[in-house]
Amino acid sequence: MTLARKSLTIGIASALALAGLGAVLAEGEKAAGGSAVPIDASGSFEVSGVDVDVKGKDADAARYGGWRLAQRKGWEMLSRKLTGKPSSMSDSALDSLVTGIVVEKEQIGPTRYIARLSVLFDRNKAGSILGVSVAVNQSPPMLIVPLEYSGGSGLVFERETAWAKAWNRFKSGGSTVDYVRVQGNGPDSMLLNAGQVLRRGRNWWRSVLDQYGAADVLIAEVQIRREYPGGPIIGIFSATHGPDRQKIADFALRVDNGDSLDTLMDAGVQRLDKAYQQALALGLLHTDRLLSTRPPAPKTEEEKPEDEATDIATPTPDAGAINTASTSGVNIQFDTPNVGAVNAGEAALRGIPGVRSAVTSSLALGGISVMRVSFDGQIASLRAQLEARGWSVQEGVGVLRIRRPGNSGGGAGQQPIPAPTGTGTPAPNGG
């Protein structure tokens, strides 16, 4: 692993058709409204390690001839890999098949071009010409979270990292794992960061996975260690699965040059993908039963069938008895100065008899979050049980504002308790 991979993608098809160099696009250029490296979801066949050594009348002619030669050699290598025998095609036919070229290493002289390249071929067209099937049976959608530790700090999407860019460059079309990759814009940095990926709560992970249309989560971790600036780099890679971080594989790779970080990251992605594919084949990537189970949503009065209301007699409760036959949905406002307060609040509500589910629907770390609670009974009964457990409670229309007496954490508890949303005047404590 001594090659210095340059982060450069070349639009070879149009460039060769026009016999010019104007279609060169650097992957480091800023994409409109997105990350510096767009997600490569093309699924092209990639043939890497194509060596060329070409002379020409000038540098451009030599480079042009090197690309032409790389196309021919790459097609022959792809044909041997898929069919076991070599195949050749005209340059004009190859122009319509090649979707890009990645420069791994190149040396450009006045009349000579020496390079190691990777050639990308259109998957469907190449498979049709070679007579091979390109269909891949893939896993359920898996959210991939690239976690990088560098300089003692962990990063996912808090800022752009070499590890996240490597996963966006990865061509996953031939993998049996259906990766759901994230660009890292908008709320991604809040939902998926180094602190949040350590959480094990299934309700929270279920909400996050629903946001991205995934069924499970894979966490790809790398620890980057530099011996000295510009010197060797060691990457310690780890592949885990699910909220409990089930270990799939771990290994270490090394490059001798500080400029070869992208080479190290790309090699790590390839190894982790193979590990995940092997785990899938062995049945280790099954979805957690608690993660895949959705709690039933409470029925409203409008959703109940009419015959159910007319045919079933309603029993008359004894005097003073609490009717727990109906399930009501209540919004709970509570202070969340940190992540621990979110988990503690959900756990406290789930411990109350009659509470079917308690999920934070609106998260505001350092402020007031909202929890959606499904409760078998009336809101007054829930309020009484909260007060019996030491909570200070204010009641509004379908909402409760709860707070621990004397709590001043996170800044929210230092202010007077605001009235819950949906009511004009807060109800006095104590019921």
C-alpha positions as CSV (number, residue, x, y, z in Angstrom):
1,M,0.0,0.0,0.0
2,T,2.6,2.6,-1.2
3,L,0.5,4.3,-3.9
4,A,-0.4,7.9,-3.5
5,R,-4.0,8.0,-4.6
6,K,-5.1,11.4,-5.9
7,S,-8.7,12.5,-5.3
8,L,-9.5,13.0,-9.0
9,T,-12.3,11.7,-11.2
10,I,-12.2,12.2,-14.9
11,G,-15.3,12.3,-17.2
12,I,-13.5,10.2,-19.7
13,A,-16.4,9.4,-22.0
14,S,-17.1,12.9,-23.1
15,A,-13.4,13.9,-22.9
16,L,-12.3,11.2,-25.3
17,A,-15.2,11.8,-27.6
18,L,-14.2,15.5,-28.0
19,A,-10.4,14.6,-27.9
20,G,-9.9,17.2,-25.3
21,L,-9.3,17.6,-21.6
22,G,-12.1,19.9,-20.6
23,A,-14.3,17.3,-18.8
24,V,-11.9,16.9,-15.8
25,L,-13.7,17.2,-12.5
26,A,-12.0,17.2,-9.2
27,E,-13.9,15.4,-6.4
28,G,-12.7,18.0,-4.0
29,E,-14.8,20.7,-5.7
30,K,-17.8,21.9,-3.7
31,A,-21.1,20.4,-4.8
32,A,-24.0,22.8,-4.9
33,G,-25.8,22.8,-1.6
34,G,-24.0,19.6,-0.4
35,S,-20.8,18.1,0.8
36,A,-17.5,18.3,-1.0
37,V,-17.8,14.7,-2.2
38,P,-21.2,13.6,-3.6
39,I,-22.3,10.1,-2.9
40,D,-21.3,7.7,-5.7
41,A,-24.4,5.5,-6.2
42,S,-23.6,4.6,-9.8
43,G,-22.7,1.0,-9.1
44,S,-20.2,1.0,-12.0
45,F,-17.7,-1.8,-12.5
46,E,-14.3,-0.6,-11.3
47,V,-11.0,-2.0,-12.6
48,S,-8.1,-0.7,-10.5
49,G,-4.4,-1.0,-10.9
50,V,-4.2,-0.3,-14.7
51,D,-0.6,0.7,-15.4
52,V,0.2,2.8,-18.5
53,D,3.4,4.2,-19.9
54,V,2.8,6.2,-23.1
55,K,4.9,8.7,-25.2
56,G,3.5,11.5,-27.4
57,K,4.4,14.7,-29.2
58,D,3.5,16.7,-26.1
59,A,2.2,16.2,-22.5
60,D,-1.5,16.4,-23.5
61,A,-1.1,13.9,-26.4
62,A,0.7,11.5,-24.1
63,R,-1.9,11.7,-21.4
64,Y,-4.7,11.3,-24.0
65,G,-3.0,8.2,-25.3
66,G,-2.6,6.8,-21.7
67,W,-6.3,7.1,-21.1
68,R,-7.0,5.3,-24.4
69,L,-4.6,2.5,-23.4
70,A,-6.1,2.3,-19.9
71,Q,-9.6,1.8,-21.5
72,R,-8.4,-1.2,-23.6
73,K,-6.4,-2.8,-20.8
74,G,-9.2,-2.2,-18.3
75,W,-11.8,-3.9,-20.5
76,E,-9.6,-6.9,-21.0
77,M,-9.1,-7.2,-17.2
78,L,-12.8,-6.9,-16.6
79,S,-13.6,-9.5,-19.2
80,R,-11.1,-12.0,-17.7
81,K,-12.6,-11.4,-14.2
82,L,-16.2,-11.9,-15.3
83,T,-15.9,-14.5,-18.0
84,G,-12.5,-16.1,-17.6
85,K,-11.3,-15.1,-21.1
86,P,-10.1,-11.8,-22.6
87,S,-12.2,-9.6,-24.9
88,S,-11.4,-6.6,-27.1
89,M,-13.5,-3.7,-28.4
90,S,-12.9,-0.7,-30.6
91,D,-12.1,2.7,-29.0
92,S,-15.4,4.2,-30.1
93,A,-17.4,1.4,-28.5
94,L,-15.3,1.7,-25.3
95,D,-16.1,5.4,-25.2
96,S,-19.8,4.6,-24.6
97,L,-19.0,2.1,-21.9
98,V,-16.5,4.1,-19.8
99,T,-18.1,6.3,-17.2
100,G,-14.9,7.7,-15.6
101,I,-11.3,7.2,-14.7
102,V,-9.7,7.6,-11.2
103,V,-6.0,8.6,-11.1
104,E,-4.3,6.6,-8.4
105,K,-0.8,7.9,-9.3
106,E,0.6,9.7,-12.3
107,Q,3.8,11.3,-13.6
108,I,3.5,13.8,-16.5
109,G,6.5,14.8,-18.6
110,P,7.0,16.9,-21.7
111,T,6.4,13.9,-24.0
112,R,5.7,11.0,-21.6
113,Y,2.8,9.9,-19.4
114,I,3.3,7.2,-16.6
115,A,0.3,6.5,-14.4
116,R,-1.6,3.9,-12.5
117,L,-5.4,4.3,-13.1
118,S,-8.8,2.8,-12.2
119,V,-11.3,2.6,-15.1
120,L,-15.1,2.7,-14.4
121,F,-17.4,0.8,-16.8
122,D,-21.2,1.2,-17.0
123,R,-22.5,-1.9,-15.2
124,N,-25.6,-2.7,-17.2
125,K,-24.0,-2.1,-20.6
126,A,-20.9,-4.1,-19.8
127,G,-22.9,-7.0,-18.3
128,S,-25.1,-7.1,-21.4
129,I,-22.1,-7.2,-23.8
130,L,-20.2,-9.9,-21.7
131,G,-23.4,-11.9,-21.2
132,V,-23.2,-12.0,-17.4
133,S,-25.9,-11.2,-14.9
134,V,-25.4,-7.9,-13.0
135,A,-28.3,-8.4,-10.5
136,V,-27.2,-8.4,-6.9
137,N,-29.4,-9.8,-4.0
138,Q,-28.9,-7.2,-1.3
139,S,-29.6,-6.9,2.4
140,P,-32.3,-4.7,3.9
141,P,-31.3,-1.0,3.8
142,M,-28.5,-0.4,6.3
143,L,-27.6,3.1,7.6
144,I,-23.8,3.4,7.5
145,V,-22.3,5.8,10.1
146,P,-18.6,6.7,9.4
147,L,-17.1,7.4,12.9
148,E,-13.5,8.8,12.8
149,Y,-11.2,9.4,15.8
150,S,-8.4,11.7,15.0
151,G,-6.4,13.7,17.5
152,G,-8.4,12.3,20.4
153,S,-11.8,13.6,19.2
154,G,-14.6,11.6,17.5
155,L,-16.4,13.0,14.5
156,V,-19.2,11.7,12.2
157,F,-20.8,14.7,10.4
158,E,-19.9,17.5,12.8
159,R,-17.4,18.5,10.1
160,E,-16.1,17.0,6.9
161,T,-13.7,14.1,7.4
162,A,-11.6,11.9,5.1
163,W,-13.4,8.8,6.4
164,A,-16.9,10.2,5.4
165,K,-15.6,11.2,2.0
166,A,-14.2,7.8,1.4
167,W,-17.5,6.2,2.1
168,N,-19.2,8.6,-0.3
169,R,-16.7,7.7,-3.0
170,F,-17.2,4.0,-2.5
171,K,-19.0,2.3,-5.4
172,S,-21.5,0.0,-3.6
173,G,-23.4,-1.2,-6.6
174,G,-21.7,-4.6,-6.5
175,S,-22.0,-5.1,-2.8
176,T,-24.6,-7.4,-1.2
177,V,-25.1,-4.8,1.6
178,D,-27.6,-2.1,0.7
179,Y,-25.8,0.9,2.3
180,V,-27.8,4.0,3.1
181,R,-25.2,6.8,3.0
182,V,-25.8,10.3,4.4
183,Q,-24.5,13.5,2.8
184,G,-24.0,15.2,6.2
185,N,-26.2,18.2,5.7
186,G,-29.0,19.8,7.7
187,P,-29.9,17.9,10.8
188,D,-27.5,15.0,10.1
189,S,-24.8,16.4,12.3
190,M,-27.2,16.5,15.2
191,L,-28.9,13.1,14.7
192,L,-25.6,11.3,13.9
193,N,-22.6,12.4,15.9
194,A,-19.9,10.8,18.0
195,G,-22.0,11.0,21.1
196,Q,-25.3,9.9,19.7
197,V,-23.9,6.7,18.1
198,L,-23.1,5.3,21.6
199,R,-26.8,5.3,22.6
200,R,-28.5,2.0,22.7
201,G,-32.2,3.1,23.1
202,R,-34.2,1.3,20.5
203,N,-36.9,4.0,20.4
204,W,-34.4,6.6,19.5
205,W,-32.7,4.5,16.9
206,R,-36.0,3.5,15.4
207,S,-36.9,7.2,15.0
208,V,-33.5,8.0,13.4
209,L,-33.7,5.0,11.0
210,D,-37.2,6.0,9.9
211,Q,-35.8,9.4,9.0
212,Y,-33.4,7.8,6.5
213,G,-35.5,4.9,5.4
214,A,-33.2,2.2,6.9
215,A,-33.9,-1.0,8.7
216,D,-30.7,-1.2,10.8
217,V,-27.4,0.6,11.5
218,L,-23.8,-0.2,10.7
219,I,-21.1,1.8,12.4
220,A,-17.7,1.9,10.6
221,E,-15.0,3.3,12.9
222,V,-11.4,4.3,12.2
223,Q,-8.8,5.6,14.6
224,I,-6.1,7.6,12.7
225,R,-2.6,7.7,14.2
226,R,0.2,9.8,12.7
227,E,3.8,9.0,13.7
228,Y,4.9,12.6,12.8
229,P,3.6,15.3,10.4
230,G,3.9,14.1,6.8
231,G,5.1,10.7,7.9
232,P,3.5,7.3,8.2
233,I,-0.2,7.0,9.0
234,I,-1.8,4.0,10.8
235,G,-5.5,3.4,10.6
236,I,-7.2,1.1,13.1
237,F,-10.5,0.0,11.6
238,S,-13.5,-1.5,13.2
239,A,-16.9,-2.7,11.9
240,T,-19.9,-3.0,14.2
241,H,-23.6,-3.7,13.8
242,G,-26.7,-2.5,15.6
243,P,-27.3,-0.2,18.5
244,D,-25.4,-2.6,20.8
245,R,-22.3,-2.3,18.6
246,Q,-21.9,-6.0,17.8
247,K,-18.3,-6.5,16.6
248,I,-18.0,-7.8,13.0
249,A,-14.3,-7.2,12.3
250,D,-11.3,-5.1,13.2
251,F,-7.9,-4.7,11.6
252,A,-5.1,-2.1,11.0
253,L,-3.6,-0.6,7.8
254,R,-0.5,1.6,7.3
255,V,0.8,3.9,4.6
256,D,4.3,5.4,4.6
257,N,3.4,8.8,3.3
258,G,1.2,11.5,4.9
259,D,-0.2,12.4,1.5
260,S,-1.7,8.9,1.1
261,L,-4.5,9.4,3.6
262,D,-7.2,8.9,0.9
263,T,-5.5,5.7,-0.2
264,L,-5.6,4.4,3.4
265,M,-9.3,5.4,3.8
266,D,-10.3,3.8,0.5
267,A,-8.5,0.5,1.3
268,G,-10.3,0.5,4.7
269,V,-13.7,1.0,3.1
270,Q,-13.0,-2.0,0.8
271,R,-12.0,-4.2,3.7
272,L,-15.0,-3.3,5.9
273,D,-17.4,-3.8,3.0
274,K,-16.0,-7.4,2.5
275,A,-16.4,-8.0,6.3
276,Y,-20.0,-6.8,6.2
277,Q,-20.8,-8.9,3.2
278,Q,-19.3,-12.0,4.8
279,A,-21.3,-11.3,8.0
280,L,-24.4,-11.0,5.9
281,A,-23.7,-14.4,4.3
282,L,-23.3,-15.9,7.7
283,G,-26.6,-14.5,9.0
284,L,-25.0,-12.1,11.4
285,L,-26.6,-8.9,10.1
286,H,-30.2,-9.8,11.2
287,T,-32.3,-6.9,12.4
288,D,-32.8,-6.6,16.2
289,R,-36.3,-7.7,17.1
290,L,-36.9,-4.7,19.4
291,L,-35.6,-2.4,16.7
292,S,-38.0,-3.7,14.0
293,T,-41.1,-3.8,16.3
294,R,-43.3,-0.7,16.0
295,P,-45.5,0.0,19.1
296,P,-49.2,0.2,18.1
297,A,-50.5,3.7,17.7
298,P,-53.5,4.4,19.9
299,K,-56.8,4.7,18.1
300,T,-58.7,8.0,18.2
301,E,-62.4,8.3,18.5
302,E,-62.7,9.1,14.8
303,E,-60.8,5.9,13.9
304,K,-63.0,3.5,15.9
305,P,-65.6,1.6,13.8
306,E,-69.2,2.8,14.2
307,D,-70.5,-0.7,15.0
308,E,-68.0,-1.0,17.8
309,A,-69.5,2.0,19.4
310,T,-73.1,0.8,19.0
311,D,-72.9,-3.0,19.5
312,I,-70.7,-3.1,22.6
313,A,-72.4,-2.0,25.8
314,T,-70.5,0.4,28.0
315,P,-70.3,-0.8,31.6
316,T,-71.1,1.7,34.4
317,P,-68.0,2.1,36.6
318,D,-68.3,2.1,40.3
319,A,-68.3,5.4,42.1
320,G,-64.7,6.7,42.5
321,A,-63.2,4.1,40.1
322,I,-60.8,5.3,37.4
323,N,-61.7,4.2,33.9
324,T,-58.5,2.7,32.4
325,A,-60.2,1.1,29.4
326,S,-59.4,4.0,27.1
327,T,-56.0,4.9,25.9
328,S,-55.0,8.5,25.6
329,G,-52.0,10.3,24.0
330,V,-50.4,13.0,26.1
331,N,-47.6,15.4,25.2
332,I,-45.1,15.8,28.1
333,Q,-42.8,18.8,28.2
334,F,-39.6,18.3,30.2
335,D,-36.2,19.8,30.7
336,T,-33.3,18.2,28.7
337,P,-30.0,19.9,29.5
338,N,-28.2,16.9,28.1
339,V,-28.6,13.4,26.5
340,G,-28.8,11.8,29.9
341,A,-31.8,13.8,30.8
342,V,-33.6,12.6,27.7
343,N,-33.0,8.9,28.6
344,A,-33.9,9.5,32.3
345,G,-37.2,11.3,31.4
346,E,-38.2,8.5,29.0
347,A,-37.3,5.8,31.6
348,A,-39.3,7.6,34.4
349,L,-42.4,7.7,32.3
350,R,-42.1,4.1,31.2
351,G,-42.0,3.1,34.8
352,I,-45.5,4.4,35.5
353,P,-48.2,1.8,35.5
354,G,-50.5,2.2,32.5
355,V,-47.9,3.9,30.2
356,R,-47.6,1.9,27.0
357,S,-44.9,3.9,25.3
358,A,-42.9,7.1,25.9
359,V,-40.9,8.5,22.9
360,T,-39.3,11.9,22.6
361,S,-40.9,13.4,19.5
362,S,-39.2,16.8,19.7
363,L,-35.6,17.0,20.9
364,A,-34.1,20.2,22.2
365,L,-30.8,19.6,24.1
366,G,-30.3,22.5,26.5
367,G,-33.9,23.4,26.4
368,I,-37.4,21.9,26.7
369,S,-38.1,18.7,24.8
370,V,-41.5,17.1,24.1
371,M,-42.3,13.4,24.8
372,R,-45.3,11.6,23.3
373,V,-46.8,9.2,25.9
374,S,-49.5,6.6,25.3
375,F,-51.3,6.1,28.6
376,D,-54.2,3.7,29.6
377,G,-56.3,6.2,31.5
378,Q,-57.2,9.8,31.9
379,I,-54.6,12.6,31.9
380,A,-55.6,13.5,35.5
381,S,-54.6,10.0,36.6
382,L,-51.2,10.4,34.9
383,R,-50.7,13.7,36.6
384,A,-51.5,12.3,40.0
385,Q,-49.0,9.5,39.5
386,L,-46.3,11.9,38.4
387,E,-46.8,14.1,41.4
388,A,-46.7,11.1,43.7
389,R,-43.2,10.4,42.3
390,G,-42.0,13.9,43.2
391,W,-42.5,15.7,39.9
392,S,-43.9,19.3,39.8
393,V,-46.7,19.2,37.2
394,Q,-48.7,21.8,35.2
395,E,-51.6,20.7,33.1
396,G,-52.9,22.1,29.8
397,V,-55.1,20.7,27.1
398,G,-53.6,17.3,26.3
399,V,-50.2,18.4,27.6
400,L,-48.3,18.2,30.9
401,R,-45.3,20.3,31.9
402,I,-43.2,18.3,34.3
403,R,-40.1,19.4,36.3
404,R,-38.1,18.2,39.3
405,P,-38.4,20.7,42.2
406,G,-35.2,22.5,42.7
407,N,-33.8,21.5,39.3
408,S,-31.5,24.1,37.8
409,G,-29.6,22.1,35.2
410,G,-29.2,23.0,31.6
411,G,-30.3,26.6,32.1
412,A,-34.0,25.8,31.6
413,G,-34.6,25.1,35.2
414,Q,-33.4,28.5,36.3
415,Q,-36.4,30.3,34.7
416,P,-40.0,30.2,36.0
417,I,-41.9,27.2,34.6
418,P,-43.6,28.3,31.4
419,A,-47.2,27.4,30.8
420,P,-47.7,24.3,28.7
421,T,-48.6,24.8,25.0
422,G,-52.3,24.6,24.4
423,T,-53.5,26.3,27.7
424,G,-53.8,29.9,28.7
425,T,-53.5,29.6,32.4
426,P,-51.5,26.9,34.2
427,A,-53.4,24.6,36.5
428,P,-52.2,24.8,40.2
429,N,-50.0,22.0,41.4
430,G,-51.4,19.2,43.5
431,G,-54.3,18.4,41.2
